[in-house]
Amino acid sequence: MTHDVDFVKLWRIMQKNPLAFAGGVIEAARDQDSRTYMIECAANFYRGEWGDIPPEDVAANNEELTRPAGRVVARYPARFEMKQDVYVICYFSEEEPSRESNYTTICYVSDY
């Protein structure tokens, strides 16, 4: 379910933000099924499917997308070789185009 997501903005973010893997998910990414799943999580994220988060976080994500800068977070259940749920965390800024201000990370909450 996409919850009234601004897809145009998500598309702009996806084009601008590098996607990185952090910490423990790098270890899990050695397994082909886990790698594929992480890419599926990122694809779901960019479709505005925020995964397993409470309604208030869905609303917060959608509110963030109405702003020129912000943070959007999604959570997907652990599968395959993963030890924890997978988080996709995106920081974006339309005002500051640097990579330091615009990035998307796939990580475990313990890596955040």
N, C-alpha and C positions, 0 to 999 in steps of 0.2 A: 504494500500500500504506500502511495507516494505523498499523501498528506499535504496537498496544495503547495508543492515545491516549485520554485522558480527555476525551471530547467535551462533557460537561457543563461542565467547566472552560473548554474552548475557547469554548463558547457564551457563558459569562459574560464572558470576556475580550473577545470580539467585541462584545458589547453595551456594554461600558464604555469600550473603548479607541477613541479617534479614529484614523482611518487617514490618514496623511500621505504625500505624495510628496516626495522630497528630491533636491536637486542635479540631476545629469545626467538622471535619469529624467523630470524635469519637461520638459526639452527634447524627449525622445523621445515624451512624452505628447501632443505636438502632432499626431502621426500617429494616426488612428483605430484602425488595427490594433494599434499598440503600446499604446494606452489600454485597449483591450479585453483584450489579453493580460495587462496588469498587474492588471486586475480579476480575470481568471481565476487569476492567481498568488495573489492574496489569498484567493479562494474556495478554492483548493487548500490553502492554508495553514490556513484555518479548518476544513477537513475532516481536518486532521492529515496531509496529504500534504506532506512536508517537501522534496520535490524532489530535487535532485542533491547530497546530502550523504552523507558516509561513515557507516557503521553506528554508529560511536562517537558521532557527533553526533546521530543519531536517538535513541540511548539517552539522551544528555544532555538532549535536548528533552523526552522523555517523563519523565525524572526531575525536570526543572524543574517540570513540570505537577503533580507531587505536592506541591510546596512552596507556601506562601502568597505567595511573591514570587519572581520570577525573570526569565529572558530566554530566549526561544525564537527560533531562527534557521532560515530555509529559504532555499534557493537554486534558482533556475530558470534554464534556459539563455536566452541572448540570442536575440531574434527581431526581425524587422522592422527598425525604425530604431534599435534599441538597440545600444550600443557594447560593452556588457559584460553578464555574467550579472546577473540581477535578484535582489536579496536582500529578504526580508521579515523584519524584526526587530521582535520584540514584547517590550516590558518590561511587566510586570504586578505589581501588589501588591494583595492582598486587604486588607491592613492599612492602606494609605495610599491613599485613594480619589482623590487629586488627579490632574489631567491630567499633571503633571510626572512622576508615578510610573507612569502607565498610558498607553502609546501604542504604536502599531504604525506602522512606517515601511517604505515600499517605496523602495529605493535601489540604487545601484551600490556595490560594496565600496569604491570610491575616495571615495565620499561619507560613508562611515561613520566 
